[in-house]
Amino acid sequence: MQIGNIQFNDYPVFLAPLEDITDLPFRRICKRLGADMMYTEFISSEGLIRDAKKSTLKLDFLEEERPIGIQIFGHETDSMIRAAEIAEGANPDLIDINWGCPVRKVTSKGGGAGMLRDIDKMVEITRAVVDATSLPVTVKTRLGWDEDSKDIIEIAERLQDTGIKAISIHGRTRNQLYRGTADWTLIGAVKNNPRMQIPVVGNGDIDGPEKAKEMIDKYGVDGIMIGRAAIGYPWIFKEIKHYFETGEVLSPPNAGERVKIAREHLKASIEYKGERKGIFEMRKFLSNYFKGLSHFKTMKIKILTEEDPLELFRLLDKIETLYD
């Protein structure tokens, strides 16, 4: 599989761009544990062109993370062109356009999956971004706005005609948000459409190696994208790739391995974001790092409410002692 000049092995596994999740500390861990391609958190085009600190900080990445894409979103052509130019200045490997975010505050302004209600404008903006940058441009989107507008086959064809180099498709409509089951039949229909010549990456409900292999075998996608299943469980990339190569299911990480990665992640989060914000934003990860441990409720409450970093690290050490 190839996107622009980026060459991948067969069936690469991508880390999906997720707001407040795929920051630099987490991406570094996912990369080391096997993610083939990663993206920044999605970045507002309006924030970038106004030099908003929250937006510009999201442009940061390390060389060890490559290949990496910067994902932008917005609803105005001129702003998206300028945002693409700013993103290119950060020297990523590609630029990705978010036409899939279902969050109301994004869609209500026409951004993200909101553009699924105006396909002509989606195509117009996508073509403008492609023309504005020398980097490969890719798109992440959904099946359609609702059950009555699952037009992804036509949408994918039209986006391909703008010159994008790959498309990632989440198997739900915008109105589904993350409810129900992802419909991979339509993702497969896009991939197997004779008109489609660019790589098609499938996303939605991949929660382990067997499911990843099943989706590739059944629908023929070029790669898969992992989102929510990676939150607090970055080992999923390693497990999927091992299964692809050997057919064997790896044993899950023990408590010591979980603590080791959780400590590394917490330390990096504090260093990168500051003590208060670093600890607060780690909470969404910490409970998942230890998901499945028996009789963990009391300890879970402690690690999700502790604000002192030294005490939080001591609690992690205690988890390793109790469960390893």
N, C-alpha and C positions, 0 to 999 in steps of 0.2 A: 504493500500500500504506500502511496506517495501523495503528499500534499505540497504543491509547489516543488521546492528543492529538498523537502524533508522526506527522507526515506525511512519507513518503518518495517519491522519484521512483520510476518503474517499475524493478523488479528491483534493489533495493538489495543491496549487498555488505557483509556483516557480518564483523568480526573475531571469531573464536571466543574465548571465555574459556579461557585455558590457564594452569595453575599454573606459576609461575616464568618465564612468558613474557610475558603481557599486563600487564606493570607499566606505571607511568606513563611512563617514558622511551620504551618501545617504542610504546605507544599513540599518543603525540604524533606520532611519525613516520608511523605507519599512517594517522592521521587526515589529515595533510597530503598523503599520497599517495593519498587517495581512499576510505578506509573510511567507509561511511555510518553505521555503528552499531558501538559497541565495548562491551566489558564488562570489569570488573575481573577479576583472578584470582579463582578461587572462594574464598569466605571461610567458615570454619567457624562455624556458629551457636554452638557451645559456646565457641569462642575469643572471639567477639564479646561474649557475655553475661558472660564472665569478664574482659573488658577486656584480653585478651592483646595485647601490643604487635604481634606479627606479624600478627594479624587486623585490628586497628584501623588499622594503617598502610595496609592494602589498600583502605580506604575513600577514600583521597585521590584526587582527580582535579581537573583544571583546567577552567575554563569552555570553553576552546577545544576540549575533547574531546566536547562534547555533540553529539548525544544519546548518553548513556552509561547503562549498566545496572550495578547492583551485583549480583553473583551470590553466593548463599548456598547452603550445603549442610548437611545434618544428618539426624537420624533420630527426633528427639523433637518432638512437636507444640509443646509450650510453649517450648522453646528456639528453634524456628524462628519462632514468633510474635514473641518478644522480639527475635530477630536482625533480623527484617523491620522492626520499629519502630526499632531502632538504625540500620539501613541507610537508612530513610526520613529520619532526622535528618540524614544527610549530603547530602540533596537531590539524588539522582540523577534521571534521567528515568523509570526503571523499575527493578523488582526482578526478577531472574531466579532461578529455582530449578534447581539442578543435580540432575537425576535421571539423569545419564549418565556420570559419571566411573567408569571401569572399574578404577581402582587398588585393589589388594587391601586396603590399610590403610583405605580409605574404605568399600568395599563390605562388608567383614567386619563392620562395625558397623551396617550397614543404610543408610548414606548413599550418595549418588550413584546409580550403576546398581544398587546393592544393593537399592534399593527396588523394582526390577522383579520381585522375588520376593514382594512384598506390595503388590499394586496397591491394595487397599482402604486401606491406611495411606498410600500415596502420595497418593491422592485426598483423604483426610482432612487431611493436612498441607497440601496445596496449597490446599484450600478455606479452611483456617484462616489461611494467609498472605494470601490474597486478601481475606478479611474484616478482616484486621488493619491493612491499609494503604490509603491513598487513591491510591497510585501504581498504574500498570498493573503487573500481574504476568505474567511469561512463564515458560516451561519449556523446558529443553533435556534431551533424553533419547535413548535408543537404541531399536532395533527390539524388543528383549526381552532376557531373561537369556541364553538359548541358542537353538540351532536349533529346539528343540521348543516354544519359548514366544515366537515372534515375534508378539506380540499388540498391536502398535503401533496398529492401526486402532481397536480397542476402547479402548486406553489413551488415545489422542488424543481420542476422543469424551468419555470420562469426565473427562479433564482440562479440556476445553473447558467442560463443564457446571459446573465449579467457578468459572468466571468469568475464567480467564486470557485474555489478549488476543492471544497468539501462541504458537506452538510451533516449536521448532527440533529437527530429528531427524537424528541421525548414523546413517548407513546400515549399521551393524554391531550385532551383539549384544554384551552385556557380555563373554561368553566369548571372542569374537573379539579383544578388545582392539583393536589396530590392524592385525591380520593379515588377509590375504585382501583381497577387493574389496568396497567399499561397495555394498550392494543398494539402488539408487534406485527399484526397482519398488515397494517397499513405501512409500517416501516419497511417490511419486506416487499410490499408492492412498489414502493419507491425504488428500492434497490434493484428489483427485477424488472423495472420499466426499461424497455430497450433504448429509450431516449437518454437515459441517465448514463453519463460517462464519468462523473466525479465520484469519489468515495462517499459512502453513506455509513454514518456511525449511529448505532442504536443506543437509546437511553431509556431507562425506566424499569424499576423493580428488579434489577440485577443485584442479588444479595449473596451470591456465592459462586464458586467455580462451576458447579454443575449447571446452574441456570445460565451462566455466561456461555458455556459450550452449547447448551441447547438452543439458545437464541441465534448463535452463529450458524449452527448446523441447519436449523429449521428455516431461517430467513435470509441467510447468505450475506449478512451485512459485513462491511469491511473491517469494522472494529466496534468496540463497545465502550460506553461511557458510564462511569460509576459516580453517583452523587451521594445521596443520603446514606447509603450503606457504608461509605468510607468514614463517616463522622465518628471519630473515636475508635475506628477499626481500620487503620491504614494497611494492615496485613492482608486485606482482601486482594490487593494488587499482586502480591507475592503468591498468594494461594491460587488465584486464577491462572497466572502464568505457569506455575508449576503443574497445574492440572492440564493445561493445554499441551505442555511438553511431555508429560509422563502418564497422564491418566490417573494419577494418584492424588488423593485428597490429603493435604497436609494437616497435621494436628494443630488445633488452635493454640495461640501463644499461652504460656503459663503465666501465673501471677507475677513472677519475676520479670518476664519480658514485657508484660503490660505496664508494670511500674517503671521500668527503664525508659520506655517510650513516653509515658505520661510525664515523667520528670523532665526529660529532654524538651518536650513540647512546652511544658509550663515555664521552664527556665527561658526558652527562646521567646515565648509570648511576653514575659515580663521585660526582658531586655529590649524587645522590639517596640512594645506599646506602653511601657511604664507599669509600675506595680499594680495600681488600682485597676486600670483597664485590662491589663494582661491577665490578671486573676479572674476578673468578671467574665471576660470573653472565653476563658478556658472552661467555664462551667458546662457549656453545651457539649464539650468533649469528655470531661472527666467521668461523668456517669456512664458514658458509653464505653470508655476504656475498660471498665470493670463490669460491664453487663454480663449477666449469667453467673456471677459468683454467688454462692449460696449465703443466706443470712447476711446480706450486704446492706440492708436498708438503713441501719443506724449509721454505719460508716459513710454511706452515700450522703446522708443528710449533713454530716460533718464536713465532708469535702466540698459540698455545694454551698455551704454557708460560711466557711472559714475565709477570713480576709487577710490574715497575717501569712506572708509567704513562708517564713521559717516553720510555722506550725503546719502549714499545708504540706510542705516537703516531709515533715515528720509523720504526718498521717499516711503519706504514700509509702514511707518506709515500714510503717506498721501494717499496711495492707500486705506487703511482701512477706513480712514475718508471719502473719496470720494465715495466709493462703498458699504459700509456696511449700 
